[in-house]
Each structure stands twice: as structure tokens, then as C-alpha cells.
């Protein structure tokens, strides 16, 4: 037995009741910021996008995890290139 398609107005309105508040919230947020700042994560191997919610420095990474990964990789590369004499690497 197959289910009949839902054609009631109440069921059709469920999508609309979720869409309207989210659209209104986005419009208010964009109005406060004066535009939408978004971008793609700068971490190698990450293909995620983000919305920059900060007001200070522009955001470069989608999460703190990606930012830390890039910072640690740069630190390790710097340490391997210019290892100090007498230091253990």
C-alpha cells in the first residue's frame, strides 16, 4: 500500500512558516552589517565556506580547527627550515 501525497494547506504551509522567519532574520542581519561578508576557507584541503560574523579582522578560516592546523603546519615548516644549533627536532 502506498501513501497518498499530502495536499492539505496545513502541510504546505509548514515550509513557508520556516522560510519566512529565516528570510526576515537574514534581512535584519544584512541590514545591520550593511552587506554580507563570506568566503572560502583558506586552509589547504578544506573546501568549506563561511559567513564572517566578526567586526574586527576579516575571517580567513571556517573554524578555529582549520586555523590551528595552518598555524601548526607553518610553525613546523619554520622549525625544520631554520633549526637552531643544539636544539632537538
N, CA and C of each residue as an Amber inpcrd file, in Angstrom:
protein
   267
   0.8430000  -1.1700000   0.0000000   0.0000000   0.0000000   0.0000000
   0.8960000   1.2440000   0.0000000   0.6340000   2.1870000  -0.8560000
   1.4240000   3.4130000  -0.9310000   0.6720000   4.5500000  -0.2590000
   1.4340000   5.4660000   0.2740000   0.8320000   6.6120000   0.9470000
   0.3840000   7.6450000  -0.0660000  -0.7180000   8.2820000   0.2350000
  -1.2380000   9.3350000  -0.6440000  -0.4240000  10.5990000  -0.4360000
  -0.2130000  11.3810000  -1.4890000   0.5310000  12.6230000  -1.3320000
  -0.2220000  13.6010000  -0.4200000   0.5120000  14.3510000   0.3570000
  -0.0850000  15.3210000   1.2710000  -0.4040000  16.5860000   0.4800000
  -1.6610000  16.9520000   0.4780000  -2.0690000  18.1300000  -0.2860000
  -2.8170000  19.1350000   0.5660000  -2.8010000  18.9570000   1.8730000
  -3.5390000  19.8980000   2.7200000  -2.8060000  21.2310000   2.8010000
  -3.5630000  22.2860000   3.0720000  -2.9690000  23.6150000   3.1960000
  -2.0520000  23.6900000   4.4150000  -2.3910000  22.9710000   5.4620000
  -1.5720000  22.9950000   6.6740000  -0.1900000  22.4070000   6.3970000
  -0.1300000  21.3070000   5.6840000   1.1500000  20.6800000   5.3670000
   1.9580000  21.5490000   4.4050000   1.3050000  22.2010000   3.4840000
   2.0070000  23.0540000   2.5260000   2.5420000  24.3050000   3.2130000
   1.8700000  24.7600000   4.2660000   2.2860000  25.9540000   4.9710000
   3.4590000  25.7440000   5.9080000   3.8010000  24.4970000   6.2130000
   4.9120000  24.2220000   7.1270000   6.2120000  24.7490000   6.5490000
   6.4660000  24.5240000   5.2790000   7.6820000  25.0320000   4.6600000
   7.7220000  26.5500000   4.6690000   6.5940000  27.1730000   4.4620000
   6.5040000  28.6220000   4.4380000   6.7310000  29.2160000   5.8230000
   6.2560000  28.5430000   6.8660000   6.4330000  29.0680000   8.2200000
   7.8890000  29.0190000   8.6590000   8.6690000  28.1480000   8.0910000
  10.1030000  28.1140000   8.4010000  10.8890000  29.0700000   7.5070000
  10.4340000  29.2430000   6.3070000  11.1400000  30.0870000   5.3410000
  11.0100000  31.5660000   5.6720000   9.8340000  32.0080000   6.0440000
   9.6070000  33.4310000   6.3170000  10.4410000  33.9660000   7.4790000
  10.4710000  33.3250000   8.6470000  11.3010000  33.8630000   9.7450000
  12.7930000  33.8580000   9.4180000  13.2600000  32.8390000   8.7240000
  14.6850000  32.8010000   8.3960000  15.0380000  33.8790000   7.3810000
  14.1510000  34.1580000   6.4510000  14.3810000  35.2280000   5.4830000
  14.3710000  36.5910000   6.1740000  13.4410000  36.7640000   7.1070000
  13.3750000  38.0270000   7.8500000  14.6290000  38.2160000   8.6990000
  15.0940000  37.1550000   9.3440000  16.3080000  37.2400000  10.1640000
  17.5220000  37.5810000   9.3000000  17.6130000  36.9790000   8.1410000
  18.7240000  37.2810000   7.2310000  18.6650000  38.7370000   6.7730000
  17.4840000  39.2260000   6.4690000  17.3340000  40.6220000   6.0450000
  17.7410000  41.5790000   7.1680000  17.3560000  41.2850000   8.4040000
  17.7510000  42.1330000   9.5390000  19.2600000  42.1040000   9.7440000
  19.8360000  40.9140000   9.6580000  21.2820000  40.7700000   9.8610000
  22.0560000  41.5250000   8.7790000  21.6310000  41.4070000   7.5430000
  22.2950000  42.1220000   6.4530000  22.1150000  43.6250000   6.5960000
  20.9500000  44.0560000   7.0850000  20.7150000  45.4680000   7.2970000
  21.6240000  46.0480000   8.3700000  21.8960000  45.2730000   9.4140000
  22.7850000  45.7370000  10.4780000  24.2250000  45.8180000  10.0000000
  24.6440000  44.8590000   9.2030000  26.0430000  44.7910000   8.7630000
  26.3020000  45.6360000   7.5250000  25.2760000  45.9260000   6.7630000
  25.4570000  46.6980000   5.5470000  25.9170000  45.8370000   4.3760000
  25.8930000  44.5510000   4.5270000  26.3020000  43.6300000   3.4610000
  26.7110000  42.3010000   4.0430000  26.9440000  41.3760000   3.2070000
  27.2930000  40.0310000   3.6500000  28.7550000  39.7580000   3.3330000
  29.5170000  39.4600000   4.3700000  30.9230000  39.1080000   4.1790000
  31.0430000  37.5890000   4.3020000  31.3680000  36.9460000   3.2150000
  31.5240000  35.4980000   3.2440000  32.7390000  35.1390000   2.4240000
  33.1910000  33.9210000   2.5850000  34.3440000  33.4940000   1.8210000
  34.5960000  32.0050000   1.9440000  35.6090000  31.5670000   1.2560000
  36.0010000  30.1600000   1.2820000  37.1880000  30.0060000   2.2260000
  37.2190000  28.9400000   2.9600000  38.2750000  28.6850000   3.9310000
  39.6360000  28.6560000   3.2350000  40.6330000  29.3290000   3.8480000
  41.9700000  29.4380000   3.2630000  42.8590000  28.2470000   3.6060000
  42.3820000  27.3120000   4.3990000  43.1860000  26.1480000   4.7790000
  43.3040000  25.1860000   3.5960000  44.5260000  24.6880000   3.3190000
  44.6840000  23.7210000   2.2330000  43.8710000  22.4560000   2.5250000
  43.1650000  21.9970000   1.5310000  42.3790000  20.7720000   1.6780000
  40.9800000  20.9860000   2.2320000  40.6290000  22.2070000   2.5840000
  39.2870000  22.4910000   3.1050000  38.5040000  23.2280000   2.0260000
  37.3220000  22.7320000   1.7200000  36.5080000  23.3380000   0.6650000
  35.2450000  23.9850000   1.2290000  35.2260000  24.2650000   2.5480000
  34.0310000  24.8390000   3.1650000  33.9980000  26.3560000   3.0080000
  32.7940000  26.8910000   3.1040000  32.5680000  28.3290000   3.0580000
  32.0940000  28.7990000   4.4230000  32.2110000  30.0860000   4.6880000
  31.7910000  30.6290000   5.9700000  31.1880000  32.0080000   5.7680000
  30.4240000  32.4330000   6.7670000  29.9240000  33.8000000   6.8270000
  30.7020000  34.4770000   7.9330000  31.3680000  35.5680000   7.6040000
  32.1880000  36.2940000   8.5660000  31.2840000  37.0840000   9.4980000
  31.2450000  36.6780000  10.7550000  30.3880000  37.3410000  11.7290000
  31.1570000  38.3120000  12.5990000  32.4820000  38.3670000  12.4520000
  33.2920000  39.2520000  13.2790000  33.2500000  40.6880000  12.7920000
  33.5960000  41.5800000  13.6740000  33.6000000  43.0050000  13.3220000
  35.0240000  43.5460000  13.2580000  35.9960000  42.7870000  13.7070000
  37.3770000  43.2690000  13.7250000  38.1070000  42.8120000  12.4630000
  39.0310000  41.8880000  12.6150000  39.8240000  41.4110000  11.4730000
  38.9800000  40.4890000  10.5880000  39.2120000  40.5210000   9.2910000
  38.4510000  39.6360000   8.4070000  38.7710000  38.1710000   8.6780000
  37.7760000  37.3500000   8.5600000  37.9050000  35.9200000   8.8150000
  38.5280000  35.2350000   7.6090000  39.4300000  34.2710000   7.8560000
  40.0740000  33.5430000   6.7630000  39.7370000  32.0560000   6.7690000
  39.3410000  31.5350000   7.9170000  39.1130000  30.0970000   8.0720000
  37.6940000  29.8280000   8.5490000  37.1860000  28.6500000   8.1850000
  35.8050000  28.3190000   8.5340000  35.6580000  27.9850000  10.0160000
  36.6870000  27.4120000  10.6230000  36.6360000  27.0400000  12.0410000
  37.9930000  27.3000000  12.6880000  38.0300000  27.3940000  14.0070000
  39.3210000  27.5060000  14.6830000  40.2170000  26.2880000  14.4300000
  39.6120000  25.1500000  14.1790000  40.3910000  23.9330000  13.8980000
  41.2250000  24.0940000  12.6260000  40.6470000  24.6530000  11.5710000
  41.3960000  24.8850000  10.3300000  42.4920000  25.9110000  10.5520000
  42.1970000  26.9700000  11.3020000  43.1990000  27.9960000  11.5780000
  44.3760000  27.4080000  12.3530000  44.0950000  26.5690000  13.3280000
  45.1580000  25.9510000  14.1190000  45.9930000  25.0090000  13.2680000
  45.3290000  24.2420000  12.4040000  46.0560000  23.3250000  11.5170000
  47.0660000  24.0800000  10.6590000  46.6660000  25.2120000  10.0900000
  47.5470000  26.0020000   9.2340000  48.6850000  26.6110000  10.0610000
  48.3510000  27.1240000  11.2450000  49.3730000  27.7220000  12.1120000
  50.4130000  26.6980000  12.5570000  49.9800000  25.4980000  12.9200000
  50.9060000  24.4440000  13.3430000  51.7840000  23.9990000  12.1760000
  51.2050000  23.8680000  10.9930000  51.9890000  23.4710000   9.8180000
  53.0500000  24.5270000   9.4940000  52.7030000  25.8060000   9.6100000
  53.6670000  26.8700000   9.3510000  54.7790000  26.8660000  10.4020000
  54.4110000  26.6170000  11.6440000  55.4080000  26.5590000  12.7210000
  56.3740000  25.3950000  12.4990000  55.8300000  24.2520000  12.1520000
  56.6830000  23.0740000  11.9120000  57.5950000  23.2890000  10.7090000
  57.0920000  23.9260000   9.6660000  57.9170000  24.2030000   8.4850000
  59.0320000  25.1820000   8.8300000  58.7310000  26.1730000   9.6450000
  59.7360000  27.1520000  10.0490000  60.8020000  26.4860000  10.9150000
  60.3950000  25.6080000  11.8060000  61.3380000  24.9190000  12.6810000
  62.2530000  23.9830000  11.8870000  61.7130000  23.3250000  10.8580000
  62.5230000  22.3750000  10.0870000  63.4830000  23.1250000   9.1530000
  63.1110000  24.3150000   8.6860000  63.9730000  25.1020000   7.8010000
  65.1330000  25.7500000   8.5570000  64.8350000  26.3000000   9.6980000
  65.8620000  27.0500000  10.4310000  66.1080000  26.4850000  11.8140000
  66.3940000  25.1950000  11.9020000  66.6330000  24.5810000  13.2070000
  67.8780000  25.1840000  13.8420000  67.7430000  25.5710000  15.1020000
  68.8690000  26.1830000  15.8200000  69.8960000  25.1290000  16.1890000
  71.1860000  25.4830000  16.1750000  72.2090000  24.5320000  16.5920000
  72.0100000  24.1330000  18.0460000  72.1160000  22.8510000  18.3180000
  71.9680000  22.3480000  19.6800000  70.5280000  22.0450000  20.0510000
  69.5580000  22.3710000  19.1800000  68.1700000  22.0880000  19.5130000
  67.7840000  20.7040000  18.9840000  66.8860000  20.0790000  19.6730000
  66.4110000  18.7590000  19.2800000  65.1530000  18.9420000  18.4410000
  65.1460000  18.3440000  17.2620000  63.9950000  18.4780000  16.3820000
  63.3400000  17.1550000  16.1970000
